[in-house]
Amino acid sequence: GKLGIALVGLGKYSEEQLAPALEETNQCYLAGIVTGTPEKAEKWKTKYDIPEKNIYNYETFDTIKDNPDIDIVYVVLPNSMHAEYTVRAAKAGKHVICEKPMALTVAECDQMIAACKEAGKMLSIGYRLHFEPYNLEMVRLAETKTFGNLKKIKAENGMNGTEGWRVDKELSGGGPLPDVGIYCIQAVRYTTGQEPLAVRAKEGPKKDKEFFKEVEASLTWEMEMPGGVIAECKSSYEEDMSLLRAEADKGFFELKPAYGYSGQKGETSQGKMDLPKVNQQALQMDDFAEAITKKRPTPVPGEMGRQDVKIINAIYEAMKTGKRVEIPA
Ligand code: NAD
């Protein structure tokens, strides 16, 4: 049968993306919810036909361990809460999907990975683009050297506007970098198939200094890849952008927009890409359910999330000091 998923945190992403996606999945379904807001519990209960016994709040959350309907806990809370709820879910004997960024520090990531390992449960990060055909095509074109050896990558992701906990440093861990810049880090890693050796970074100017008093409003950074490829990256809360471009010896391949829930467009020096449209989140959750059932690894494990957290913190160090910061292996 299908595996049961419980969503923890019923904010925008759960409501607008994950719950609808769970109506298109084949190997898992929305079995439960965890929310601190009784009105949301009531609304979701009716809308998705969720039994009362599968509805939890943050105080009762740990008793989810006694509920055989829930196989997977999906943590969709503000970033600073990911570590605590992932560890508690693992201790309750559940497999875990945790949203990006995995956590704020590498030490937290280590605790999350250890808790899941100790419980004998799997951990994956909500990296939906690993299931998106246009992004997978970028990986394939690089891997097969269709346009020769890579020379340069450009990755930019941003939007004009944000709100709430995302500009509260304690809850978010930073500004656009861990929120949307993380997609650029991911894109450089999966397109090159390599890990960055070092980074340089520069904070951008702020249009609204008061609103962005705790976090950067934008930044640019460079990632030095083994073999000499340089990735030029940019992320912002004050500018719309979505680009992944690879330049190689014999041509280019790029996505613009690259990182959204849908609407990817791709072009190469030989013409436009024409690939199927998918529900990324449905594929992502089904793949995790299948990994659990077949006892095979997930392509988006905790270790991948941990590496991104390590890179994010190196970029912040480079941004603060103005220095080139090496990324320890
Ligand atoms: P949101 O603000 O819409 O929702 C956050 C939820 O957490 C709300 O329901 C809120 O009530 C709850 N919450 C519990 N304790 C809280 C506290 N102390 N402070 C603030 N809120 C608290 O945010 P969102 O956009 O749904 O993002 C949630 C997570 O999902 C984030 O980690 C984000 O990075 C991630 N996300 C991922 C994607 C993706 O494409 N993979 C897209 C959007 C968000």
Residues whose N, C-alpha, C, O or C-beta is under 5 A from the ligand:
A	BS01	NAD	G9 L10 G11 K12 Y13 S14 V76 L77 P78 N79 E99 K100 P101 G126 W165
